[in-house]
Amino acid sequence: MSNLPSALAGLRVLELAQIMAGPTCGMMLADLGADVVKIEKLDGGDDARGYREPTIHGVSAPFLMLNRNKRGIALDLKRPEGREVFLRMVRSAAMTAILVTRPSADWLAAFDAAGVPAGPVHSVGQALSHPQTLARGMVVQQEHPEAGPIRTIGHPVHFSETPPQYHRPSPSLGEHTRMLLAECGYTEAEIDAMLAAGVVAEATPGQSATA
């Protein structure tokens, strides 16, 4: 082990995430010296533990890759005793305890002054209404035949000469079955036969997009 100082030494982080995004963040904090405690459910723990492929000597490779430098505890948060354990751990987590003592704007200013890259964690509503989100066209207005006016997420890649286009809302289940089969050369009689046999299905009037 290196004797070099760690940027986040002395801070404890409680990680209740699993699979990929959250564990990746926790691993990065742990790599910088934070005491990251991975809290897992009793029945199998992190779902990534159960991935059968790829494995290394029977151990899930994705789990191994994203959970180094952490300590782990298996805890039943559905039981009152388990929740009490968790709350006691929260009270001992330096990072959590420190951050809640001041508004996020204060912390962002302090981090900026120290040269530490940081940004606020927005709610979904705040993220969708953020000026940068709107300026990049990341909120797209569409009209759905059943849901009416909706807002969806725009494409993150913008090309100057061939920009993304949003010309069709989410389809109902089987909405374009007949059209696509016809494009493949099937006759109307063949399509009707496949529908009758249950090989394919097509949307019925009033059917929802999630039906």
RODO-2510 file (C-alpha; in nm, 4 decimals, decimal comma):
residues 211
     n   res          X          Y          Z
     1     m     0,0000     0,0000     0,0000
     2     s     0,1145     0,3529    -0,0804
     3     n     0,1961     0,5968     0,1979
     4     l     0,0879     0,8904    -0,0162
     5     p    -0,1994     1,1013     0,1222
     6     s    -0,5500     1,0382    -0,0138
     7     a    -0,7772     1,3182    -0,1301
     8     l    -1,0822     1,1874     0,0550
     9     a    -0,9139     1,0302     0,3559
    10     g    -1,1298     1,0507     0,6667
    11     l    -1,4617     1,0568     0,4819
    12     r    -1,7111     0,7716     0,4988
    13     v    -1,9601     0,7008     0,2219
    14     l    -2,2531     0,4613     0,2527
    15     e    -2,3271     0,2915    -0,0778
    16     l    -2,6699     0,1329    -0,1198
    17     a    -2,6432     0,1120    -0,4973
    18     q    -2,5953    -0,1984    -0,7052
    19     i    -2,5054    -0,3274    -1,0523
    20     m    -2,3158    -0,0476    -1,2317
    21     a    -2,3704     0,3296    -1,2060
    22     g    -2,3763     0,3681    -0,8266
    23     p    -2,0997     0,1151    -0,7586
    24     t    -1,8797     0,2872    -1,0173
    25     c    -1,9216     0,6181    -0,8355
    26     g    -1,8536     0,4504    -0,5013
    27     m    -1,5405     0,2869    -0,6385
    28     m    -1,4087     0,6199    -0,7620
    29     l    -1,4616     0,7740    -0,4183
    30     a    -1,2939     0,4742    -0,2564
    31     d    -0,9981     0,5027    -0,4937
    32     l    -0,9541     0,8589    -0,3683
    33     g    -0,9372     0,7410    -0,0089
    34     a    -1,2962     0,7535     0,1149
    35     d    -1,4092     0,4735     0,3451
    36     v    -1,6852     0,3365     0,1219
    37     v    -1,9180     0,0920     0,2978
    38     k    -2,1192    -0,1193     0,0578
    39     i    -2,4573    -0,2081     0,2085
    40     e    -2,6158    -0,5129     0,0460
    41     k    -2,9372    -0,7084     0,0933
    42     l    -2,9138    -1,0446     0,2644
    43     d    -3,0505    -1,2502    -0,0229
    44     g    -2,7667    -1,2528    -0,2751
    45     g    -2,6416    -0,9004    -0,2164
    46     d    -2,5698    -0,6764    -0,5157
    47     d    -2,7509    -0,8219    -0,8176
    48     a    -2,4224    -0,8009    -1,0086
    49     r    -2,2926    -1,0844    -0,7885
    50     g    -2,5353    -1,3147    -0,9649
    51     y    -2,4128    -1,2473    -1,3181
    52     r    -2,3071    -1,5815    -1,4620
    53     e    -2,1017    -1,4416    -1,7491
    54     p    -1,8344    -1,3329    -1,7560
    55     t    -1,6893    -1,4822    -1,4396
    56     i    -1,3413    -1,5287    -1,2994
    57     h    -1,3134    -1,8623    -1,1243
    58     g    -1,6866    -1,8523    -1,0625
    59     v    -1,6975    -1,4950    -0,9335
    60     s    -1,8864    -1,2281    -1,1280
    61     a    -1,6375    -1,0187    -1,3248
    62     p    -1,8619    -0,7073    -1,3337
    63     f    -1,8912    -0,7176    -0,9555
    64     l    -1,5162    -0,7596    -0,9119
    65     m    -1,4465    -0,4736    -1,1512
    66     l    -1,6692    -0,2129    -0,9832
    67     n    -1,6337    -0,2801    -0,6115
    68     r    -1,2687    -0,2614    -0,5176
    69     n    -1,1483    -0,0632    -0,2149
    70     k    -1,4830    -0,0993    -0,0344
    71     r    -1,5899    -0,2628     0,2878
    72     g    -1,9162    -0,4545     0,2858
    73     i    -2,2050    -0,5325     0,5151
    74     a    -2,5139    -0,7487     0,4501
    75     l    -2,8108    -0,5782     0,6143
    76     d    -3,1873    -0,6337     0,6146
    77     l    -3,3264    -0,2825     0,5807
    78     k    -3,6840    -0,4156     0,5912
    79     r    -3,6489    -0,4967     0,9601
    80     p    -3,6606    -0,2211     1,2252
    81     e    -3,3339    -0,3434     1,3730
    82     g    -3,1675    -0,3245     1,0334
    83     r    -3,2919     0,0298     0,9747
    84     e    -3,1564     0,1314     1,3149
    85     v    -2,8167    -0,0095     1,2206
    86     f    -2,8279     0,1884     0,8984
    87     l    -2,9272     0,5121     1,0725
    88     r    -2,6444     0,4687     1,3214
    89     m    -2,4051     0,4223     1,0302
    90     v    -2,5440     0,7385     0,8684
    91     r    -2,4695     0,9326     1,1839
    92     s    -2,1104     0,8101     1,1699
    93     a    -2,0618     0,8843     0,7993
    94     a    -1,8495     1,1959     0,7848
    95     m    -1,9337     1,2919     0,4300
    96     t    -2,3087     1,2685     0,4847
    97     a    -2,2955     1,4476     0,8184
    98     i    -2,0819     1,7302     0,6898
    99     l    -2,2692     1,7966     0,3675
   100     v    -2,6083     1,8380     0,5308
   101     t    -2,4846     2,1166     0,7571
   102     r    -2,4685     2,3769     0,4793
   103     p    -2,6704     2,4549     0,1640
   104     s    -2,5430     2,2974    -0,1571
   105     a    -2,4669     2,6430    -0,3010
   106     d    -2,2186     2,7013    -0,0184
   107     w    -2,0451     2,3713    -0,0846
   108     l    -2,0287     2,4349    -0,4583
   109     a    -1,8678     2,7735    -0,3974
   110     a    -1,6185     2,6197    -0,1549
   111     f    -1,5309     2,3374    -0,3942
   112     d    -1,4928     2,5833    -0,6815
   113     a    -1,2591     2,8011    -0,4753
   114     a    -1,0501     2,4944    -0,3927
   115     g    -1,0358     2,3846    -0,7551
   116     v    -1,2429     2,0737    -0,6942
   117     p    -1,4790     1,9869    -0,9826
   118     a    -1,8325     1,9594    -0,8469
   119     g    -2,1908     2,0118    -0,9491
   120     p    -2,5307     1,9979    -0,7818
   121     v    -2,7452     1,6862    -0,7831
   122     h    -3,0710     1,7955    -0,9447
   123     s    -3,4119     1,6414    -0,9183
   124     v    -3,5619     1,5204    -1,2453
   125     g    -3,7691     1,8372    -1,2707
   126     q    -3,4694     2,0625    -1,2050
   127     a    -3,2586     1,8765    -1,4593
   128     l    -3,5229     1,9043    -1,7302
   129     s    -3,5737     2,2768    -1,6722
   130     h    -3,2034     2,3649    -1,6394
   131     p    -3,0941     2,6358    -1,8892
   132     q    -2,8146     2,4156    -2,0254
   133     t    -3,0557     2,1284    -2,0803
   134     l    -3,2934     2,3532    -2,2706
   135     a    -3,0175     2,5266    -2,4684
   136     r    -2,8927     2,1903    -2,5975
   137     g    -3,2398     2,0853    -2,7043
   138     m    -3,2462     1,7947    -2,4614
   139     v    -3,6187     1,8282    -2,3946
   140     v    -3,8337     1,7389    -2,6953
   141     q    -4,2024     1,8173    -2,7233
   142     q    -4,4119     1,5535    -2,8984
   143     e    -4,7776     1,4798    -2,9564
   144     h    -4,8869     1,1246    -2,8783
   145     p    -5,2224     1,0039    -3,0141
   146     e    -5,3268     0,8694    -2,6726
   147     a    -5,1085     1,0439    -2,4139
   148     g    -5,1420     1,3843    -2,5776
   149     p    -4,8617     1,6433    -2,5455
   150     i    -4,5544     1,4867    -2,3894
   151     r    -4,1945     1,5839    -2,3187
   152     t    -3,9210     1,3346    -2,3959
   153     i    -3,5428     1,3278    -2,3753
   154     g    -3,3571     1,4628    -2,6776
   155     h    -3,0575     1,3075    -2,8487
   156     p    -2,7224     1,4025    -2,6883
   157     v    -2,5301     1,4172    -3,0176
   158     h    -2,5985     1,7187    -3,2401
   159     f    -2,4596     1,7334    -3,5947
   160     s    -2,4687     2,0692    -3,7719
   161     e    -2,5743     1,9348    -4,1129
   162     t    -2,7614     1,6213    -4,0104
   163     p    -2,9275     1,6940    -3,6756
   164     p    -3,1435     1,4343    -3,5020
   165     q    -3,5100     1,4388    -3,5966
   166     y    -3,8118     1,3543    -3,3873
   167     h    -4,0913     1,2682    -3,6268
   168     r    -4,2700     0,9784    -3,4579
   169     p    -4,3847     0,9195    -3,0979
   170     s    -4,3540     0,5822    -2,9265
   171     p    -4,5565     0,3205    -3,1178
   172     s    -4,8471     0,1244    -2,9812
   173     l    -4,7774    -0,2474    -2,9572
   174     g    -4,7879    -0,3780    -3,3143
   175     e    -4,8784    -0,0382    -3,4604
   176     h    -4,6709    -0,0890    -3,7760
   177     t    -4,6961    -0,4681    -3,8054
   178     r    -4,8961    -0,4686    -4,1277
   179     m    -4,6849    -0,1959    -4,2875
   180     l    -4,3555    -0,3664    -4,2112
   181     l    -4,4733    -0,7060    -4,3297
   182     a    -4,5956    -0,5499    -4,6539
   183     e    -4,2539    -0,3888    -4,7011
   184     c    -4,1043    -0,7381    -4,6721
   185     g    -4,3233    -0,8568    -4,9611
   186     y    -4,6040    -1,0305    -4,7751
   187     t    -4,9482    -1,0069    -4,9325
   188     e    -5,2552    -0,8896    -4,7424
   189     a    -5,3829    -1,2493    -4,7372
   190     e    -5,0537    -1,3752    -4,5907
   191     i    -5,0558    -1,1024    -4,3292
   192     d    -5,4151    -1,1820    -4,2336
   193     a    -5,3194    -1,5491    -4,1986
   194     m    -5,0253    -1,4692    -3,9703
   195     l    -5,2465    -1,2473    -3,7575
   196     a    -5,5085    -1,5193    -3,7303
   197     a    -5,2452    -1,7763    -3,6345
   198     g    -5,0969    -1,5524    -3,3673
   199     v    -4,7603    -1,5293    -3,5402
   200     v    -4,7807    -1,1520    -3,5298
   201     a    -5,0146    -0,8980    -3,3746
   202     e    -5,1232    -0,5507    -3,4697
   203     a    -5,2478    -0,2568    -3,2692
   204     t    -5,6179    -0,2162    -3,2216
   205     p    -5,7926     0,1233    -3,2072
   206     g    -5,7488     0,2788    -2,8665
   207     q    -5,4708     0,0411    -2,7659
   208     s    -5,2087     0,2081    -2,5469
   209     a    -4,8408     0,2268    -2,6310
   210     t    -4,7583    -0,0030    -2,3395
   211     a    -5,0292    -0,2638    -2,3983
***
